[in-house]
């Protein structure tokens, strides 16, 4: 059995007609989620605006432009700040390393197909071009900027929440304002997050590291260049086991320590099969896509079972693509022998 999922590759120029169309499409569902605990559990607009200006002032002009769009009311403006949102959980695997002669960041994103926007955007906000997978209408799940910084997130495996921002806007901030892994680490130390996440980074120099962030604590920088869904501190053991987080981390550790550096095809093959490839769609964390980000080349390959779409800053093509998500491993895969590539 398989299910279809649409991916929309689009260019956003701040609050233009394309972004407004996405807002009109996704806001009703986001609104239900944002108000699921009642409006009293969300921060006021004044608190959201004040916190965004204080912690991420470089994003404030973009935020003001977005909330000025027609139909963006007080509730939507609070949501778009991503300050103290409801909790959310994903399952992901990611690794940064040298592969085929260049630094790369490879990741898979595991989540519910029903809750996924399916938007990849080339944005030119704040004079920085970014290619990213969008969440919460302008936040990022992963992405690369024109200066050669690549970043991706993985849930940190803890139920603890605190006062801070949702991780998609923090990744947006990193991609808009940082050129290197070290600059990104400094930003992640400064901006408060509302849940635990593992952020893996790589840049043009090949400085690949993982940063563990959690509410109310300082960021912890790890030399290991990979992450799944647990941290070295307090963990949600039931989730860690259900998501096979330690199993996936073991595979990534082997890749990172291999005597011969894995080629991109080696990475493709590893992420194409369990435990890195998940088929648990009914439990909310099946693999929706994988992507290979190349900081020096400035391009991203989006990968499914037998399909690949390449995008870059020099050649970004707007399109809508429907992919089939299989509920079980294919008996024979063309993955290593050639993709069905979209031109």
C-alpha positions, 0 to 999 in steps of 0.5 A: 500500500502507498499514499500520495504526498504533494511537495510544492517548490516555490519562491517567496518574496516576503508576504507576496501572493504565493506566501499569502496563498500558503497562509490561506491554505494552511492557517485553518489547520494551524489555528486549530492546533495553536488554540487546542489548549485554549487561547489563555495558554498562548502568549499575548501579541504584545509578549510575542512581538516584544520577545521576537524583537528582543531575541531575533531583531534581524527577523522583525522586519520580515515578521512585520511584513508577514503579519501585515498581509490581509487576513492575518489577525491577532491570533495568526500574528501570535502564531507566526511569532512562534513564541511559546507554541503548543508542543510537537514531536517529530522523529528524524536522523541527520549527519554532517560529514565529508562525502564524495569530496565535499562537506554535506548534511544528509537528513531524513524527516519522519512525521505524519503526512497529515500534518506536513505542509509539503513546501520547499521555498527559495526565499530572499528575505533580509538580503539572504537567500535560503532554500529550506523545507517550510514549517509554520508558514515561514520557519524551517525544518532544514535548509541551506543559505547562500553563504554555505551554512546547512542546518537540520533539526531533530526532536530531542526526546524529552517532554519538557517544555519551557518559555521560548520559541518554536524550533522552526523560527530558530532555524530560520534565524540561524539561516538568515543571520549566520555564515558558519557553524561557529556563528550558528552555535553562538545563535543557538546559545542565545535564543531560548527554545521551548522544547528539546532539539538536536541541531546538526550543522555543516558549513563550507569548511566541513565544520560539522557538529551537533548542538543539543538545546533544551528549555532553561539550559545552555546549549551543549555542543557535541563534536559528533556530527550526527543526531537522532531523537535523544540527548545525553541528559533526561530522556523520554525513554518510551519515545526513544524506544518507539522511535528506534532512536538509539538504533538509528544513532548507531548506524550514523555513528558507523557512517561517521567513523568509517575508515573510508568516507561514505560516498553520497551513494553510500548515504543514499543507501543507508537512509533508504532502509530501516532503521533510518528509513521509517514506514511508521506513518500510522504512528506519526513518524514515517519518512516523508523525505530525505535531503542532501544539502551541499554547502559549497555547491549551494544545492539540495537534493530531495529524495524519495524511494525512486525519485530525486529532485535537485534544486539550487540557488542558481537553478531553482524551479517552481513546481508541484510534485506528487510522491508515493510513500510506501507503507513497506519496503519495496521488493526491488528498488531502483534507488541505487541504479538511477532515480526518476528525476524531475526536470 
